[in-house]
Amino acid sequence: MSTLRLRVGKAIRRLRVDAGYSQEGFARACRFHRTYIGAIERGEKNITLDSIERIAKTLKVTVFDVFREAEHEA
């Protein structure tokens, strides 16, 4: 089983792609650097709740939706 950090990163990547964002465009929309988004999606960064909230708002989903998606990741 993968760590929660990795599962959340994979969920954010899937939600981002489903929303039609490139990684660079998404980072710009969230006001984050592209390398930071990449590190989150790879599970390399221990993302804060504030960052998850900003990402969720950009994706037009709830923070709960992000965690629910993460539960489906293996």
PDB file of N, CA, C and O in Angstrom, chain B, residues numbered from 101:
ATOM      1  N   MET B 101       0.843  -1.185   0.000  1.00  0.00           N
ATOM      2  CA  MET B 101       0.000   0.000   0.000  1.00  0.00           C
ATOM      3  C   MET B 101       0.886   1.245   0.000  1.00  0.00           C
ATOM      4  O   MET B 101       1.886   1.303   0.715  1.00  0.00           O
ATOM      5  N   SER B 102       0.518   2.221  -0.793  1.00  0.00           N
ATOM      6  CA  SER B 102       1.320   3.431  -0.872  1.00  0.00           C
ATOM      7  C   SER B 102       0.926   4.401   0.244  1.00  0.00           C
ATOM      8  O   SER B 102      -0.142   4.285   0.847  1.00  0.00           O
ATOM      9  N   THR B 103       1.800   5.340   0.494  1.00  0.00           N
ATOM     10  CA  THR B 103       1.559   6.318   1.548  1.00  0.00           C
ATOM     11  C   THR B 103       0.415   7.254   1.153  1.00  0.00           C
ATOM     12  O   THR B 103       0.084   7.406  -0.022  1.00  0.00           O
ATOM     13  N   LEU B 104      -0.164   7.864   2.160  1.00  0.00           N
ATOM     14  CA  LEU B 104      -1.227   8.834   1.900  1.00  0.00           C
ATOM     15  C   LEU B 104      -0.701   9.975   1.036  1.00  0.00           C
ATOM     16  O   LEU B 104      -1.402  10.455   0.146  1.00  0.00           O
ATOM     17  N   ARG B 105       0.526  10.408   1.296  1.00  0.00           N
ATOM     18  CA  ARG B 105       1.107  11.499   0.510  1.00  0.00           C
ATOM     19  C   ARG B 105       1.166  11.144  -0.971  1.00  0.00           C
ATOM     20  O   ARG B 105       0.857  11.978  -1.823  1.00  0.00           O
ATOM     21  N   LEU B 106       1.561   9.917  -1.282  1.00  0.00           N
ATOM     22  CA  LEU B 106       1.621   9.475  -2.675  1.00  0.00           C
ATOM     23  C   LEU B 106       0.221   9.333  -3.267  1.00  0.00           C
ATOM     24  O   LEU B 106      -0.007   9.712  -4.416  1.00  0.00           O
ATOM     25  N   ARG B 107      -0.702   8.798  -2.502  1.00  0.00           N
ATOM     26  CA  ARG B 107      -2.076   8.639  -2.999  1.00  0.00           C
ATOM     27  C   ARG B 107      -2.737   9.996  -3.258  1.00  0.00           C
ATOM     28  O   ARG B 107      -3.457  10.155  -4.244  1.00  0.00           O
ATOM     29  N   VAL B 108      -2.498  10.965  -2.385  1.00  0.00           N
ATOM     30  CA  VAL B 108      -3.049  12.309  -2.594  1.00  0.00           C
ATOM     31  C   VAL B 108      -2.435  12.924  -3.851  1.00  0.00           C
ATOM     32  O   VAL B 108      -3.142  13.549  -4.641  1.00  0.00           O
ATOM     33  N   GLY B 109      -1.148  12.756  -4.037  1.00  0.00           N
ATOM     34  CA  GLY B 109      -0.489  13.279  -5.237  1.00  0.00           C
ATOM     35  C   GLY B 109      -1.052  12.688  -6.515  1.00  0.00           C
ATOM     36  O   GLY B 109      -1.289  13.402  -7.490  1.00  0.00           O
ATOM     37  N   LYS B 110      -1.266  11.368  -6.506  1.00  0.00           N
ATOM     38  CA  LYS B 110      -1.845  10.710  -7.682  1.00  0.00           C
ATOM     39  C   LYS B 110      -3.268  11.197  -7.924  1.00  0.00           C
ATOM     40  O   LYS B 110      -3.681  11.386  -9.068  1.00  0.00           O
ATOM     41  N   ALA B 111      -4.014  11.396  -6.844  1.00  0.00           N
ATOM     42  CA  ALA B 111      -5.390  11.885  -6.983  1.00  0.00           C
ATOM     43  C   ALA B 111      -5.408  13.292  -7.567  1.00  0.00           C
ATOM     44  O   ALA B 111      -6.229  13.597  -8.432  1.00  0.00           O
ATOM     45  N   ILE B 112      -4.509  14.147  -7.099  1.00  0.00           N
ATOM     46  CA  ILE B 112      -4.438  15.508  -7.633  1.00  0.00           C
ATOM     47  C   ILE B 112      -4.071  15.467  -9.107  1.00  0.00           C
ATOM     48  O   ILE B 112      -4.639  16.207  -9.911  1.00  0.00           O
ATOM     49  N   ARG B 113      -3.133  14.615  -9.463  1.00  0.00           N
ATOM     50  CA  ARG B 113      -2.756  14.498 -10.883  1.00  0.00           C
ATOM     51  C   ARG B 113      -3.963  14.082 -11.718  1.00  0.00           C
ATOM     52  O   ARG B 113      -4.228  14.675 -12.763  1.00  0.00           O
ATOM     53  N   ARG B 114      -4.694  13.070 -11.265  1.00  0.00           N
ATOM     54  CA  ARG B 114      -5.848  12.584 -12.027  1.00  0.00           C
ATOM     55  C   ARG B 114      -6.911  13.671 -12.146  1.00  0.00           C
ATOM     56  O   ARG B 114      -7.462  13.882 -13.227  1.00  0.00           O
ATOM     57  N   LEU B 115      -7.199  14.358 -11.054  1.00  0.00           N
ATOM     58  CA  LEU B 115      -8.197  15.431 -11.088  1.00  0.00           C
ATOM     59  C   LEU B 115      -7.749  16.566 -12.003  1.00  0.00           C
ATOM     60  O   LEU B 115      -8.562  17.146 -12.723  1.00  0.00           O
ATOM     61  N   ARG B 116      -6.449  16.882 -11.975  1.00  0.00           N
ATOM     62  CA  ARG B 116      -5.910  17.941 -12.840  1.00  0.00           C
ATOM     63  C   ARG B 116      -6.069  17.582 -14.307  1.00  0.00           C
ATOM     64  O   ARG B 116      -6.523  18.399 -15.107  1.00  0.00           O
ATOM     65  N   VAL B 117      -5.694  16.358 -14.657  1.00  0.00           N
ATOM     66  CA  VAL B 117      -5.790  15.910 -16.048  1.00  0.00           C
ATOM     67  C   VAL B 117      -7.256  15.875 -16.480  1.00  0.00           C
ATOM     68  O   VAL B 117      -7.595  16.312 -17.579  1.00  0.00           O
ATOM     69  N   ASP B 118      -8.116  15.356 -15.616  1.00  0.00           N
ATOM     70  CA  ASP B 118      -9.550  15.308 -15.938  1.00  0.00           C
ATOM     71  C   ASP B 118     -10.132  16.705 -16.151  1.00  0.00           C
ATOM     72  O   ASP B 118     -11.066  16.880 -16.933  1.00  0.00           O
ATOM     73  N   ALA B 119      -9.577  17.698 -15.453  1.00  0.00           N
ATOM     74  CA  ALA B 119     -10.044  19.074 -15.602  1.00  0.00           C
ATOM     75  C   ALA B 119      -9.441  19.755 -16.826  1.00  0.00           C
ATOM     76  O   ALA B 119      -9.818  20.880 -17.156  1.00  0.00           O
ATOM     77  N   GLY B 120      -8.503  19.082 -17.505  1.00  0.00           N
ATOM     78  CA  GLY B 120      -7.933  19.622 -18.730  1.00  0.00           C
ATOM     79  C   GLY B 120      -6.734  20.527 -18.542  1.00  0.00           C
ATOM     80  O   GLY B 120      -6.354  21.246 -19.466  1.00  0.00           O
ATOM     81  N   TYR B 121      -6.136  20.506 -17.371  1.00  0.00           N
ATOM     82  CA  TYR B 121      -4.973  21.348 -17.110  1.00  0.00           C
ATOM     83  C   TYR B 121      -3.680  20.621 -17.446  1.00  0.00           C
ATOM     84  O   TYR B 121      -3.531  19.432 -17.167  1.00  0.00           O
ATOM     85  N   SER B 122      -2.755  21.347 -18.042  1.00  0.00           N
ATOM     86  CA  SER B 122      -1.368  20.880 -18.090  1.00  0.00           C
ATOM     87  C   SER B 122      -0.791  21.148 -16.702  1.00  0.00           C
ATOM     88  O   SER B 122      -1.363  21.910 -15.922  1.00  0.00           O
ATOM     89  N   GLN B 123       0.323  20.530 -16.403  1.00  0.00           N
ATOM     90  CA  GLN B 123       0.929  20.768 -15.096  1.00  0.00           C
ATOM     91  C   GLN B 123       1.331  22.236 -14.942  1.00  0.00           C
ATOM     92  O   GLN B 123       1.141  22.837 -13.885  1.00  0.00           O
ATOM     93  N   GLU B 124       1.883  22.796 -16.005  1.00  0.00           N
ATOM     94  CA  GLU B 124       2.307  24.197 -15.950  1.00  0.00           C
ATOM     95  C   GLU B 124       1.110  25.146 -15.823  1.00  0.00           C
ATOM     96  O   GLU B 124       1.143  26.086 -15.028  1.00  0.00           O
ATOM     97  N   GLY B 125       0.064  24.901 -16.603  1.00  0.00           N
ATOM     98  CA  GLY B 125      -1.127  25.744 -16.533  1.00  0.00           C
ATOM     99  C   GLY B 125      -1.815  25.643 -15.180  1.00  0.00           C
ATOM    100  O   GLY B 125      -2.326  26.629 -14.650  1.00  0.00           O
ATOM    101  N   PHE B 126      -1.817  24.440 -14.636  1.00  0.00           N
ATOM    102  CA  PHE B 126      -2.430  24.237 -13.329  1.00  0.00           C
ATOM    103  C   PHE B 126      -1.634  24.955 -12.245  1.00  0.00           C
ATOM    104  O   PHE B 126      -2.210  25.609 -11.376  1.00  0.00           O
ATOM    105  N   ALA B 127      -0.325  24.833 -12.299  1.00  0.00           N
ATOM    106  CA  ALA B 127       0.525  25.519 -11.317  1.00  0.00           C
ATOM    107  C   ALA B 127       0.279  27.028 -11.371  1.00  0.00           C
ATOM    108  O   ALA B 127       0.180  27.687 -10.336  1.00  0.00           O
ATOM    109  N   ARG B 128       0.183  27.559 -12.571  1.00  0.00           N
ATOM    110  CA  ARG B 128      -0.071  28.993 -12.726  1.00  0.00           C
ATOM    111  C   ARG B 128      -1.430  29.363 -12.136  1.00  0.00           C
ATOM    112  O   ARG B 128      -1.549  30.375 -11.446  1.00  0.00           O
ATOM    113  N   ALA B 129      -2.458  28.547 -12.402  1.00  0.00           N
ATOM    114  CA  ALA B 129      -3.799  28.828 -11.885  1.00  0.00           C
ATOM    115  C   ALA B 129      -3.850  28.767 -10.355  1.00  0.00           C
ATOM    116  O   ALA B 129      -4.602  29.506  -9.720  1.00  0.00           O
ATOM    117  N   CYS B 130      -3.039  27.876  -9.777  1.00  0.00           N
ATOM    118  CA  CYS B 130      -2.981  27.733  -8.311  1.00  0.00           C
ATOM    119  C   CYS B 130      -2.042  28.736  -7.661  1.00  0.00           C
ATOM    120  O   CYS B 130      -2.041  28.889  -6.440  1.00  0.00           O
ATOM    121  N   ARG B 131      -1.236  29.426  -8.479  1.00  0.00           N
ATOM    122  CA  ARG B 131      -0.195  30.333  -7.999  1.00  0.00           C
ATOM    123  C   ARG B 131       0.908  29.574  -7.250  1.00  0.00           C
ATOM    124  O   ARG B 131       1.414  30.030  -6.224  1.00  0.00           O
ATOM    125  N   PHE B 132       1.264  28.397  -7.795  1.00  0.00           N
ATOM    126  CA  PHE B 132       2.392  27.610  -7.307  1.00  0.00           C
ATOM    127  C   PHE B 132       3.391  27.476  -8.445  1.00  0.00           C
ATOM    128  O   PHE B 132       3.057  27.718  -9.604  1.00  0.00           O
ATOM    129  N   HIS B 133       4.609  27.093  -8.115  1.00  0.00           N
ATOM    130  CA  HIS B 133       5.611  26.813  -9.142  1.00  0.00           C
ATOM    131  C   HIS B 133       5.351  25.421  -9.710  1.00  0.00           C
ATOM    132  O   HIS B 133       4.893  24.531  -8.994  1.00  0.00           O
ATOM    133  N   ARG B 134       5.641  25.236 -10.984  1.00  0.00           N
ATOM    134  CA  ARG B 134       5.392  23.950 -11.639  1.00  0.00           C
ATOM    135  C   ARG B 134       6.144  22.813 -10.962  1.00  0.00           C
ATOM    136  O   ARG B 134       5.619  21.707 -10.830  1.00  0.00           O
ATOM    137  N   THR B 135       7.367  23.080 -10.536  1.00  0.00           N
ATOM    138  CA  THR B 135       8.141  22.005  -9.896  1.00  0.00           C
ATOM    139  C   THR B 135       7.524  21.589  -8.565  1.00  0.00           C
ATOM    140  O   THR B 135       7.651  20.433  -8.163  1.00  0.00           O
ATOM    141  N   TYR B 136       6.862  22.512  -7.880  1.00  0.00           N
ATOM    142  CA  TYR B 136       6.178  22.184  -6.625  1.00  0.00           C
ATOM    143  C   TYR B 136       4.990  21.263  -6.905  1.00  0.00           C
ATOM    144  O   TYR B 136       4.790  20.281  -6.191  1.00  0.00           O
ATOM    145  N   ILE B 137       4.206  21.570  -7.932  1.00  0.00           N
ATOM    146  CA  ILE B 137       3.076  20.709  -8.305  1.00  0.00           C
ATOM    147  C   ILE B 137       3.588  19.335  -8.702  1.00  0.00           C
ATOM    148  O   ILE B 137       3.005  18.324  -8.310  1.00  0.00           O
ATOM    149  N   GLY B 138       4.659  19.280  -9.466  1.00  0.00           N
ATOM    150  CA  GLY B 138       5.239  17.990  -9.850  1.00  0.00           C
ATOM    151  C   GLY B 138       5.662  17.177  -8.645  1.00  0.00           C
ATOM    152  O   GLY B 138       5.425  15.971  -8.593  1.00  0.00           O
ATOM    153  N   ALA B 139       6.288  17.830  -7.674  1.00  0.00           N
ATOM    154  CA  ALA B 139       6.726  17.130  -6.459  1.00  0.00           C
ATOM    155  C   ALA B 139       5.530  16.637  -5.644  1.00  0.00           C
ATOM    156  O   ALA B 139       5.587  15.560  -5.050  1.00  0.00           O
ATOM    157  N   ILE B 140       4.459  17.410  -5.612  1.00  0.00           N
ATOM    158  CA  ILE B 140       3.238  16.969  -4.926  1.00  0.00           C
ATOM    159  C   ILE B 140       2.679  15.736  -5.626  1.00  0.00           C
ATOM    160  O   ILE B 140       2.352  14.741  -4.979  1.00  0.00           O
ATOM    161  N   GLU B 141       2.574  15.806  -6.932  1.00  0.00           N
ATOM    162  CA  GLU B 141       1.986  14.698  -7.695  1.00  0.00           C
ATOM    163  C   GLU B 141       2.814  13.419  -7.599  1.00  0.00           C
ATOM    164  O   GLU B 141       2.271  12.321  -7.714  1.00  0.00           O
ATOM    165  N   ARG B 142       4.104  13.549  -7.392  1.00  0.00           N
ATOM    166  CA  ARG B 142       4.970  12.370  -7.226  1.00  0.00           C
ATOM    167  C   ARG B 142       5.045  11.901  -5.777  1.00  0.00           C
ATOM    168  O   ARG B 142       5.691  10.896  -5.480  1.00  0.00           O
ATOM    169  N   GLY B 143       4.388  12.625  -4.876  1.00  0.00           N
ATOM    170  CA  GLY B 143       4.401  12.258  -3.467  1.00  0.00           C
ATOM    171  C   GLY B 143       5.677  12.627  -2.750  1.00  0.00           C
ATOM    172  O   GLY B 143       5.982  12.074  -1.694  1.00  0.00           O
ATOM    173  N   GLU B 144       6.427  13.556  -3.311  1.00  0.00           N
ATOM    174  CA  GLU B 144       7.700  13.959  -2.725  1.00  0.00           C
ATOM    175  C   GLU B 144       7.553  15.066  -1.687  1.00  0.00           C
ATOM    176  O   GLU B 144       8.420  15.239  -0.831  1.00  0.00           O
ATOM    177  N   LYS B 145       6.474  15.800  -1.762  1.00  0.00           N
ATOM    178  CA  LYS B 145       6.238  16.907  -0.822  1.00  0.00           C
ATOM    179  C   LYS B 145       5.120  16.541   0.125  1.00  0.00           C
ATOM    180  O   LYS B 145       4.119  15.949  -0.277  1.00  0.00           O
ATOM    181  N   ASN B 146       5.293  16.895   1.378  1.00  0.00           N
ATOM    182  CA  ASN B 146       4.258  16.712   2.379  1.00  0.00           C
ATOM    183  C   ASN B 146       3.388  17.976   2.342  1.00  0.00           C
ATOM    184  O   ASN B 146       3.665  18.956   3.034  1.00  0.00           O
ATOM    185  N   ILE B 147       2.355  17.933   1.538  1.00  0.00           N
ATOM    186  CA  ILE B 147       1.527  19.097   1.239  1.00  0.00           C
ATOM    187  C   ILE B 147       0.731  19.546   2.468  1.00  0.00           C
ATOM    188  O   ILE B 147       0.269  18.720   3.256  1.00  0.00           O
ATOM    189  N   THR B 148       0.581  20.845   2.618  1.00  0.00           N
ATOM    190  CA  THR B 148      -0.186  21.382   3.740  1.00  0.00           C
ATOM    191  C   THR B 148      -1.681  21.381   3.398  1.00  0.00           C
ATOM    192  O   THR B 148      -2.069  21.286   2.234  1.00  0.00           O
ATOM    193  N   LEU B 149      -2.493  21.486   4.425  1.00  0.00           N
ATOM    194  CA  LEU B 149      -3.937  21.576   4.212  1.00  0.00           C
ATOM    195  C   LEU B 149      -4.283  22.848   3.449  1.00  0.00           C
ATOM    196  O   LEU B 149      -5.201  22.848   2.628  1.00  0.00           O
ATOM    197  N   ASP B 150      -3.561  23.925   3.709  1.00  0.00           N
ATOM    198  CA  ASP B 150      -3.810  25.170   2.979  1.00  0.00           C
ATOM    199  C   ASP B 150      -3.570  24.980   1.479  1.00  0.00           C
ATOM    200  O   ASP B 150      -4.327  25.486   0.650  1.00  0.00           O
ATOM    201  N   SER B 151      -2.507  24.246   1.144  1.00  0.00           N
ATOM    202  CA  SER B 151      -2.216  23.990  -0.273  1.00  0.00           C
ATOM    203  C   SER B 151      -3.261  23.081  -0.898  1.00  0.00           C
ATOM    204  O   SER B 151      -3.665  23.294  -2.041  1.00  0.00           O
ATOM    205  N   ILE B 152      -3.700  22.075  -0.162  1.00  0.00           N
ATOM    206  CA  ILE B 152      -4.765  21.196  -0.679  1.00  0.00           C
ATOM    207  C   ILE B 152      -6.026  22.000  -0.922  1.00  0.00           C
ATOM    208  O   ILE B 152      -6.712  21.792  -1.923  1.00  0.00           O
ATOM    209  N   GLU B 153      -6.338  22.913  -0.023  1.00  0.00           N
ATOM    210  CA  GLU B 153      -7.523  23.750  -0.198  1.00  0.00           C
ATOM    211  C   GLU B 153      -7.406  24.617  -1.452  1.00  0.00           C
ATOM    212  O   GLU B 153      -8.371  24.753  -2.203  1.00  0.00           O
ATOM    213  N   ARG B 154      -6.241  25.198  -1.678  1.00  0.00           N
ATOM    214  CA  ARG B 154      -6.032  26.037  -2.864  1.00  0.00           C
ATOM    215  C   ARG B 154      -6.153  25.207  -4.137  1.00  0.00           C
ATOM    216  O   ARG B 154      -6.764  25.639  -5.114  1.00  0.00           O
ATOM    217  N   ILE B 155      -5.567  24.013  -4.118  1.00  0.00           N
ATOM    218  CA  ILE B 155      -5.646  23.108  -5.269  1.00  0.00           C
ATOM    219  C   ILE B 155      -7.092  22.701  -5.525  1.00  0.00           C
ATOM    220  O   ILE B 155      -7.547  22.719  -6.669  1.00  0.00           O
ATOM    221  N   ALA B 156      -7.815  22.336  -4.474  1.00  0.00           N
ATOM    222  CA  ALA B 156      -9.214  21.926  -4.625  1.00  0.00           C
ATOM    223  C   ALA B 156     -10.061  23.059  -5.207  1.00  0.00           C
ATOM    224  O   ALA B 156     -10.887  22.826  -6.089  1.00  0.00           O
ATOM    225  N   LYS B 157      -9.859  24.270  -4.720  1.00  0.00           N
ATOM    226  CA  LYS B 157     -10.619  25.411  -5.251  1.00  0.00           C
ATOM    227  C   LYS B 157     -10.323  25.627  -6.729  1.00  0.00           C
ATOM    228  O   LYS B 157     -11.230  25.918  -7.510  1.00  0.00           O
ATOM    229  N   THR B 158      -9.075  25.488  -7.112  1.00  0.00           N
ATOM    230  CA  THR B 158      -8.705  25.649  -8.520  1.00  0.00           C
ATOM    231  C   THR B 158      -9.366  24.572  -9.381  1.00  0.00           C
ATOM    232  O   THR B 158      -9.786  24.834 -10.508  1.00  0.00           O
ATOM    233  N   LEU B 159      -9.453  23.353  -8.828  1.00  0.00           N
ATOM    234  CA  LEU B 159     -10.080  22.237  -9.545  1.00  0.00           C
ATOM    235  C   LEU B 159     -11.612  22.256  -9.460  1.00  0.00           C
ATOM    236  O   LEU B 159     -12.291  21.461 -10.110  1.00  0.00           O
ATOM    237  N   LYS B 160     -12.145  23.182  -8.643  1.00  0.00           N
ATOM    238  CA  LYS B 160     -13.590  23.296  -8.422  1.00  0.00           C
ATOM    239  C   LYS B 160     -14.159  22.008  -7.809  1.00  0.00           C
ATOM    240  O   LYS B 160     -15.224  21.526  -8.197  1.00  0.00           O
ATOM    241  N   VAL B 161     -13.411  21.474  -6.842  1.00  0.00           N
ATOM    242  CA  VAL B 161     -13.854  20.331  -6.047  1.00  0.00           C
ATOM    243  C   VAL B 161     -13.641  20.691  -4.584  1.00  0.00           C
ATOM    244  O   VAL B 161     -13.054  21.727  -4.272  1.00  0.00           O
ATOM    245  N   THR B 162     -14.115  19.838  -3.693  1.00  0.00           N
ATOM    246  CA  THR B 162     -13.894  20.073  -2.275  1.00  0.00           C
ATOM    247  C   THR B 162     -12.623  19.363  -1.821  1.00  0.00           C
ATOM    248  O   THR B 162     -12.117  18.471  -2.503  1.00  0.00           O
ATOM    249  N   VAL B 163     -12.122  19.767  -0.677  1.00  0.00           N
ATOM    250  CA  VAL B 163     -10.981  19.075  -0.085  1.00  0.00           C
ATOM    251  C   VAL B 163     -11.362  17.616   0.166  1.00  0.00           C
ATOM    252  O   VAL B 163     -10.551  16.711  -0.033  1.00  0.00           O
ATOM    253  N   PHE B 164     -12.594  17.399   0.602  1.00  0.00           N
ATOM    254  CA  PHE B 164     -13.083  16.036   0.810  1.00  0.00           C
ATOM    255  C   PHE B 164     -12.994  15.228  -0.486  1.00  0.00           C
ATOM    256  O   PHE B 164     -12.629  14.053  -0.451  1.00  0.00           O
ATOM    257  N   ASP B 165     -13.320  15.832  -1.620  1.00  0.00           N
ATOM    258  CA  ASP B 165     -13.229  15.135  -2.907  1.00  0.00           C
ATOM    259  C   ASP B 165     -11.793  14.688  -3.194  1.00  0.00           C
ATOM    260  O   ASP B 165     -11.572  13.593  -3.712  1.00  0.00           O
ATOM    261  N   VAL B 166     -10.832  15.527  -2.860  1.00  0.00           N
ATOM    262  CA  VAL B 166      -9.428  15.166  -3.087  1.00  0.00           C
ATOM    263  C   VAL B 166      -9.075  13.936  -2.254  1.00  0.00           C
ATOM    264  O   VAL B 166      -8.459  12.997  -2.757  1.00  0.00           O
ATOM    265  N   PHE B 167      -9.467  13.943  -0.979  1.00  0.00           N
ATOM    266  CA  PHE B 167      -9.168  12.798  -0.118  1.00  0.00           C
ATOM    267  C   PHE B 167      -9.958  11.554  -0.529  1.00  0.00           C
ATOM    268  O   PHE B 167      -9.452  10.436  -0.432  1.00  0.00           O
ATOM    269  N   ARG B 168     -11.184  11.748  -0.981  1.00  0.00           N
ATOM    270  CA  ARG B 168     -11.970  10.601  -1.446  1.00  0.00           C
ATOM    271  C   ARG B 168     -11.294   9.960  -2.661  1.00  0.00           C
ATOM    272  O   ARG B 168     -11.218   8.735  -2.755  1.00  0.00           O
ATOM    273  N   GLU B 169     -10.802  10.787  -3.591  1.00  0.00           N
ATOM    274  CA  GLU B 169     -10.070  10.266  -4.742  1.00  0.00           C
ATOM    275  C   GLU B 169      -8.807   9.531  -4.292  1.00  0.00           C
ATOM    276  O   GLU B 169      -8.454   8.496  -4.857  1.00  0.00           O
ATOM    277  N   ALA B 170      -8.134  10.061  -3.284  1.00  0.00           N
ATOM    278  CA  ALA B 170      -6.918   9.440  -2.783  1.00  0.00           C
ATOM    279  C   ALA B 170      -7.198   8.054  -2.212  1.00  0.00           C
ATOM    280  O   ALA B 170      -6.345   7.171  -2.289  1.00  0.00           O
ATOM    281  N   GLU B 171      -8.363   7.858  -1.652  1.00  0.00           N
ATOM    282  CA  GLU B 171      -8.719   6.542  -1.092  1.00  0.00           C
ATOM    283  C   GLU B 171      -8.839   5.487  -2.181  1.00  0.00           C
ATOM    284  O   GLU B 171      -8.684   4.299  -1.899  1.00  0.00           O
ATOM    285  N   HIS B 172      -9.111   5.891  -3.418  1.00  0.00           N
ATOM    286  CA  HIS B 172      -9.235   4.948  -4.525  1.00  0.00           C
ATOM    287  C   HIS B 172      -7.902   4.582  -5.145  1.00  0.00           C
ATOM    288  O   HIS B 172      -7.820   3.664  -5.961  1.00  0.00           O
ATOM    289  N   GLU B 173      -6.840   5.309  -4.751  1.00  0.00           N
ATOM    290  CA  GLU B 173      -5.507   5.033  -5.295  1.00  0.00           C
ATOM    291  C   GLU B 173      -4.907   3.825  -4.577  1.00  0.00           C
ATOM    292  O   GLU B 173      -5.076   3.661  -3.369  1.00  0.00           O
ATOM    293  N   ALA B 174      -4.214   2.995  -5.323  1.00  0.00           N
ATOM    294  CA  ALA B 174      -3.589   1.807  -4.709  1.00  0.00           C
ATOM    295  C   ALA B 174      -2.125   2.036  -4.461  1.00  0.00           C
ATOM    296  O   ALA B 174      -1.439   1.150  -3.952  1.00  0.00           O
TER     297      ALA B 174
END
